[in-house]
Amino acid sequence: MNPKRLFSYILGLSAAGAALMAVAETAPSTSPQPARVVIKNQGFLPFADAPINYRSSDLDDPIARLEKRMEHGEVKLNYQPQHGYLRSVLEELKVPVSSQALVFSKTSFQFPLITPSTPRALYYNDDVYVGQVHNAKFLEFVAFDPRQGAIFYVMDEHQSDHPRFERAAVDCVQCHVASATHGVPGVMLKSVLTKPSGYPAGGAKTYVTGQESPLSQRWGGWYVTALRGAELGLGNAMVTSAEHPEQLAKPTVANVTNLNDRLIPAGYLTGSSDIVAQLVLAHQTQMHNLITQTTYKTRLALFADEKNNTPAGAISEVARQQIEAPVEQLVRYLLFADEAPLDAPVVGNTGFTEEFAARGPFDSHGRSLRQFDLKTRIFRYPCSYLIYSETFDAIPAPAKQQVYQRLFEVLSGHDQSADFKSLSANDRSNILEILVETKPGLPPQWKQFVQQAKQLASNTQSKER
């Protein structure tokens, strides 16, 4: 593998991927108008043609919106000598500091600066991911546009009168359009056995992490903090033998709660890398990719129908099959069909659990898809909160109708296949009732079914009395 390519893929989220392999010279930090830091519109870019038009600048992701607010003078980012623009950017994007995850593997494009004592810090919310490397030149971002999916940006960390985000696409997608992202511009978490130097151990296995990944395979090259964890997998551990990379040196304590003895504390917003935040992150990254995959494949199928003069409003059988396959993948993941169980209860060591759960929305019984279980599985009601996201809402109508139909078949109990055996009858009815009250735009049959089920239960209780 090309060395540049090797160090460009994510171990976590390489928000700018390899984009800065095409870095231009930046202006001095005193310049009121810094030069652009990435070269645009050069090189091969997947999905650049119709109907996706990935190169388009017509974007509506969180970074694009913040950039417009900055241009209009509505927002001014504050610079801190120790953390640059990081804290100000997180505040404007509403990204919680408690989501911080620390990656000590040298697997980002700014790899020379990443070591176990200076890990890369990642932060996220539902729509955007932010990365910072200690004393590095650039902040890294992945923001999700409702139509285009993952959009990659960087920001010069030098102080400027006019800081700006720069889109970084061409080289990023060389690694961020892959089987690990379901073939679309996306994000991924990787678990890599890592040497004390921070370099990946040669010949060791690597794992792409999603909600279905056994905990024993997660977090290689990551720090993980917890008050209590089912197991920390490969987290906090380092390879001790080049000949036997599977031999790891692990902390002597069961759960690490503070990393300040391993870091340069002043270089980080907190000394934690919360286990609950990382469990959610593993779910969310692949959920984002599956939503994007469904959107892309539907748009491509409809575009092919249009070129083949399929009658308006009709969908060919070929297009229908092309849409149904990603929809089924999406529904299975949305309902945590293959979620790896927790071996024991998990408790994080920051406020992330409480902050995340408090965001709702809640139904009239106080239930929310963001509420945690953390005993045998991640969430109390296993249906992804990203069903409320703009990216989900932007799924083209033919696919979204199919998603809703399949969800209804499962949640109403009509689909009792082994694929969804992890969902109990109570799980299904709870999720259905929560969504009917909190998710706008559902088909009318959902509400009708819930009302009929409640009426039937009420009649049964009356007879029993």
C-alpha positions in Angstrom: 0.0 0.0 0.0 1.2 3.5 -0.8 2.5 5.0 2.5 0.4 8.2 2.0 -2.7 6.1 1.6 -1.8 3.9 4.6 -1.7 6.8 7.0 -4.8 8.6 5.5 -7.4 6.1 6.5 -9.3 6.6 9.7 -8.7 5.1 13.0 -11.8 6.7 14.2 -12.8 9.3 11.8 -10.2 10.8 9.5 -12.4 13.8 8.9 -10.2 15.2 6.1 -8.9 11.8 5.1 -6.0 12.2 2.8 -7.1 15.5 1.6 -4.1 17.3 2.8 -1.8 15.3 0.7 -2.8 18.1 -1.7 -2.1 20.9 0.7 -1.3 24.3 -0.6 1.0 26.7 1.1 -0.9 28.6 3.8 -0.6 32.3 4.5 1.2 33.6 7.6 -0.9 33.5 10.7 -1.2 37.3 10.7 -2.9 37.4 7.3 -6.4 38.7 7.5 -7.4 36.6 4.5 -5.6 33.2 4.8 -5.0 31.3 1.5 -7.0 28.3 0.8 -5.4 25.2 2.4 -6.7 22.6 -0.1 -6.6 22.3 -3.8 -10.1 21.7 -5.3 -11.5 20.3 -8.5 -8.4 18.2 -9.4 -8.3 14.4 -9.6 -10.9 11.6 -9.8 -13.9 12.1 -7.5 -16.4 9.2 -7.2 -20.0 10.2 -7.7 -19.0 13.5 -9.3 -21.4 13.0 -12.2 -25.2 13.1 -12.3 -27.4 12.3 -10.4 -25.2 12.6 -7.3 -23.0 15.5 -8.3 -20.8 15.1 -5.3 -18.6 17.9 -6.3 -21.5 20.4 -6.1 -21.0 23.4 -3.7 -24.8 23.5 -3.1 -24.5 22.1 0.4 -26.7 22.4 3.6 -24.6 20.5 6.2 -23.8 22.0 9.6 -20.4 23.3 8.5 -21.8 24.9 5.4 -24.4 26.6 7.6 -21.8 27.8 10.1 -19.6 29.1 7.3 -22.5 31.2 6.0 -23.2 32.6 9.4 -19.6 33.6 9.8 -19.6 35.2 6.3 -22.7 37.3 7.3 -21.0 38.4 10.5 -23.5 36.5 12.7 -20.8 34.4 14.3 -17.2 35.1 15.3 -15.1 32.1 16.3 -12.9 32.6 19.4 -9.3 31.5 19.4 -7.6 30.0 22.5 -3.8 29.6 22.5 -4.0 26.1 23.9 -6.9 24.7 21.9 -7.1 27.0 18.9 -10.7 27.3 17.5 -11.7 23.9 18.8 -13.9 24.9 21.8 -15.6 27.7 19.9 -16.4 25.5 17.0 -17.8 22.8 19.3 -20.0 25.4 20.9 -21.3 26.7 17.6 -22.0 23.2 16.2 -23.5 22.1 19.5 -21.1 19.2 19.9 -20.7 18.1 23.5 -17.2 18.0 25.0 -18.3 14.9 26.8 -18.3 13.0 23.5 -14.5 13.2 23.4 -12.8 10.0 22.2 -9.0 9.7 22.0 -7.1 7.7 19.4 -3.4 7.1 20.0 -2.7 5.2 16.8 -0.8 7.0 14.0 -3.5 6.5 11.4 -4.5 10.0 10.5 -3.0 12.3 7.9 -1.4 14.3 10.7 0.2 11.1 12.0 3.7 12.4 12.9 2.1 14.3 15.8 0.0 11.4 17.2 1.5 9.3 20.0 0.1 7.6 23.1 0.9 10.9 25.0 -0.6 13.1 22.3 -3.6 11.2 20.9 -6.0 12.5 18.3 -9.2 13.9 19.9 -12.6 13.2 18.3 -15.9 14.9 19.1 -19.4 14.4 17.6 -23.1 15.0 17.6 -25.8 13.6 15.3 -24.7 15.4 12.2 -21.0 16.3 12.5 -17.6 14.9 13.6 -14.7 17.1 14.7 -11.0 16.0 15.0 -8.0 17.7 16.5 -4.4 16.6 16.8 -2.3 18.3 19.5 -0.2 21.1 18.1 -1.3 20.3 14.5 -2.0 22.7 11.7 -5.6 21.8 11.0 -8.9 21.0 12.6 -10.7 18.1 10.7 -14.4 17.8 10.1 -17.0 15.4 8.6 -20.5 17.0 8.3 -23.5 15.2 6.9 -25.4 16.9 4.2 -29.0 15.6 3.8 -28.6 14.7 0.1 -24.8 14.2 -0.3 -23.9 12.4 2.9 -20.4 12.9 4.3 -18.7 16.2 3.4 -15.1 16.6 4.4 -13.6 19.9 5.7 -10.5 21.3 7.3 -9.8 24.6 9.1 -6.4 26.2 9.5 -5.6 26.2 13.2 -3.4 29.4 13.0 -5.1 32.4 14.5 -6.7 34.6 11.8 -9.0 37.6 11.6 -11.1 35.5 9.2 -10.9 31.7 9.9 -12.6 29.6 7.3 -13.6 26.1 6.6 -12.2 24.5 3.4 -13.9 21.5 1.7 -11.4 18.6 1.2 -12.9 16.0 -1.0 -10.8 14.5 -3.8 -8.2 12.6 -1.8 -10.4 12.0 1.2 -12.8 9.9 -0.7 -10.0 7.7 -2.0 -10.2 6.1 1.5 -13.6 7.2 2.5 -15.4 5.5 -0.3 -14.8 1.8 0.5 -16.4 -1.4 1.5 -16.1 -0.2 5.2 -18.4 2.8 4.3 -20.7 0.7 2.1 -19.3 2.2 -1.1 -20.4 5.8 -0.5 -18.6 8.8 1.0 -18.7 8.0 4.7 -17.1 7.5 8.0 -15.8 4.5 9.9 -14.1 3.3 13.1 -11.2 1.0 12.9 -9.6 -1.0 15.6 -5.9 -1.6 15.1 -3.3 -3.2 17.3 -0.8 -0.5 18.1 2.8 -0.3 19.2 4.0 2.0 22.0 5.4 4.3 19.3 1.8 4.7 18.0 2.4 2.9 14.7 0.1 0.0 13.8 1.7 -3.4 14.4 2.6 -5.0 11.1 0.8 -8.2 10.4 -1.8 -7.6 13.1 -5.6 -7.9 12.3 -7.7 -4.7 11.9 -11.4 -4.5 12.5 -14.0 -2.1 11.2 -16.3 -1.4 14.2 -20.1 -1.2 14.1 -22.8 -2.1 16.6 -22.5 -5.8 15.7 -18.7 -5.9 16.5 -17.8 -8.1 19.6 -16.4 -5.9 22.3 -13.3 -8.1 22.3 -12.4 -6.7 18.8 -13.0 -3.0 19.6 -10.9 -0.1 20.5 -7.4 -1.2 19.3 -5.4 2.1 19.3 -8.1 3.9 21.3 -8.2 5.0 24.9 -11.3 3.9 26.8 -12.4 5.3 30.1 -15.2 3.9 32.3 -16.4 3.6 35.8 -17.5 0.1 34.8 -17.3 -1.7 31.5 -18.4 -5.1 30.2 -14.9 -5.4 28.9 -12.6 -2.9 27.3 -11.6 -5.1 24.4 -8.3 -3.9 22.9 -8.7 -0.5 24.4 -5.8 1.1 26.3 -3.6 -1.8 25.3 -0.3 -1.8 23.2 1.6 -4.5 21.4 4.6 -5.7 23.3 6.2 -8.0 20.7 6.8 -7.3 17.0 7.0 -11.1 16.4 3.7 -11.7 18.3 1.5 -8.6 17.8 -1.4 -10.4 19.5 0.5 -10.1 22.9 -0.8 -6.9 24.5 0.3 -4.9 27.5 -3.0 -3.9 29.3 -3.5 -1.6 32.3 -3.4 -3.3 35.7 -6.6 -1.7 36.8 -9.9 -3.0 35.4 -11.3 0.4 34.4 -9.3 3.6 33.6 -11.2 6.7 34.7 -8.7 9.4 34.0 -6.0 9.6 31.3 -4.1 12.7 32.6 -1.2 10.5 33.6 -0.8 9.4 30.0 -1.5 12.6 28.2 -0.3 16.2 28.1 -3.4 17.3 30.1 -3.3 20.9 29.0 -3.7 19.8 25.4 -7.1 18.3 25.9 -10.5 19.5 26.9 -11.0 16.5 29.3 -8.9 13.6 30.5 -11.6 11.1 29.4 -12.5 8.9 26.4 -15.9 7.7 27.6 -17.0 4.1 26.9 -20.6 5.1 26.4 -19.8 7.8 23.9 -17.7 5.2 22.0 -20.5 2.7 22.0 -22.9 5.3 20.5 -20.2 6.4 18.0 -19.8 2.8 16.7 -23.6 2.7 16.1 -23.8 6.1 14.5 -21.0 5.9 12.0 -22.4 2.9 10.2 -26.0 4.2 10.5 -24.9 7.3 8.7 -23.3 5.2 5.9 -26.4 3.1 5.5 -28.7 6.1 5.2 -26.3 7.6 2.6 -26.1 4.3 0.7 -29.9 4.1 0.6 -30.2 7.6 -0.7 -27.5 7.2 -3.4 -28.7 3.9 -4.7 -32.3 5.1 -4.9 -31.2 8.3 -6.8 -29.1 6.2 -9.1 -31.9 3.7 -9.8 -34.4 6.5 -10.5 -31.9 8.3 -12.7 -31.4 5.1 -14.7 -35.2 4.7 -15.1 -35.4 8.3 -16.3 -32.8 7.6 -18.9 -34.6 4.5 -20.0 -37.8 6.4 -20.4 -39.7 4.6 -17.6 -43.2 6.3 -17.4 -43.4 9.1 -14.9 -44.4 7.9 -11.4 -43.5 4.3 -12.3 -40.5 2.3 -11.0 -39.0 -0.5 -13.1 -38.5 -3.9 -11.5 -34.7 -3.5 -11.8 -34.9 -0.2 -9.9 -37.2 -1.7 -7.3 -34.7 -4.4 -6.6 -31.9 -1.9 -6.4 -33.8 0.1 -3.8 -35.1 -2.8 -1.7 -31.6 -4.3 -0.9 -30.2 -1.2 0.8 -33.5 -0.5 2.5 -33.5 -3.9 4.1 -29.9 -3.3 5.4 -31.0 0.0 6.7 -34.0 -1.4 8.6 -32.0 -4.2 10.1 -29.4 -1.8 11.4 -31.9 0.8 12.5 -33.5 -1.8 14.7 -30.2 -3.2 16.1 -31.0 -6.6 14.6 -27.4 -7.9 14.9 -26.2 -5.8 17.9 -23.4 -7.5 19.9 -24.6 -8.0 23.5 -22.9 -6.4 26.5 -21.4 -9.0 28.7 -21.9 -6.9 31.8 -23.4 -3.5 32.7 -21.5 -0.4 31.4 -21.1 2.9 33.2 -19.3 5.9 31.6 -17.2 8.3 33.5 -18.3 11.6 32.0 -21.7 13.4 31.6 -22.2 12.0 28.1 -24.8 9.4 29.2 -27.0 12.0 30.8 -26.5 14.7 28.2 -27.3 12.4 25.3 -30.4 10.9 26.9 -31.7 14.3 27.9 -32.0 15.5 24.3 -35.2 13.4 23.5 -37.7 13.8 22.0 -39.9 12.2 24.6 -43.4 10.8 24.3 -46.3 11.4 26.7 -44.9 8.5 28.9 -41.5 10.1 29.1 -39.9 7.5 26.8 -37.2 8.3 24.2 -35.1 6.5 21.7 -32.1 8.1 23.3 -32.6 6.4 26.7 -29.9 3.9 27.6 -30.0 0.3 28.8 -26.3 -0.4 29.1 -26.9 -3.7 30.9 -27.3 -6.1 28.0 -27.5 -3.7 25.1 -26.9 0.0 24.3 -30.4 1.4 24.2 -33.6 0.7 26.2 -35.7 1.0 23.0 -33.6 -0.4 20.2 -34.4 1.9 17.3 -31.8 4.4 16.1 -32.3 8.0 17.1 -31.0 9.0 13.6 -34.5 8.3 12.4 -35.1 11.9 13.5 -32.2 13.2 11.4 -32.3 15.4 8.3 -30.3 12.8 6.4 -33.0 10.2 7.1 -35.8 12.6 6.2 -34.0 13.3 2.9 -34.1 9.7 1.7 -36.0 9.7 -1.6 -39.7 8.9 -1.3 -39.7 5.5 -2.9 -37.0 4.2 -0.5 -38.5 6.0 2.5 -41.9 4.5 1.9 -40.3 1.1 1.8 -38.4 1.8 5.0 -41.6 2.8 6.7 -43.4 -0.3 5.4 -40.7 -2.7 6.6 -40.5 -0.9 10.0 -44.2 -1.2 10.4 -44.2 -4.9 9.5 -41.6 -5.6 12.2 -42.9 -3.3 14.9 -46.5 -4.3 14.5 -45.5 -8.0 14.8 -46.4 -9.0 11.3 -42.8 -9.9 10.6 -41.7 -12.5 13.1 -38.7 -13.7 11.1 -35.5 -14.7 12.8 -33.8 -11.6 11.5 -35.6 -9.6 14.2 -35.6 -12.2 17.0 -33.8 -9.8 19.3 -36.9 -7.6 19.5 -39.4 -8.7 22.1 -43.1 -7.9 21.8 -42.7 -5.1 24.4 -39.7 -3.7 22.4 -41.8 -3.5 19.3 -44.9 -1.9 20.8 -42.8 0.6 22.8 -40.8 1.7 19.8 -44.0 2.0 17.7 -45.8 4.1 20.3 -42.7 6.3 20.8 -42.4 7.0 17.0 -46.1 7.6 16.6 -45.9 10.4 19.1 -42.5 11.9 18.2 -41.8 11.3 14.5 -43.6 13.6 12.1 -44.6 12.3 8.7 -45.3 8.7 9.5 -48.0 6.8 7.4 -51.5 7.1 8.9 -51.7 3.3 9.4 -49.1 3.6 12.2 -51.3 5.8 14.4 -54.4 3.7 13.5 -52.7 0.5 14.6 -51.6 2.0 17.9 -55.0 3.3 18.7 -56.6 0.0 17.8 -54.1 -1.9 19.9 -54.7 0.4 22.9 -58.5 0.0 22.5 -58.2 -3.8 22.4 -56.0 -3.8 25.5 -58.5 -1.6 27.3 -61.4 -3.8 26.4 -59.5 -6.9 27.5 -58.8 -5.3 30.9 -62.4 -4.4 31.3 -63.6 -7.9 30.7 -61.0 -9.3 33.1 -62.4 -7.1 35.8 
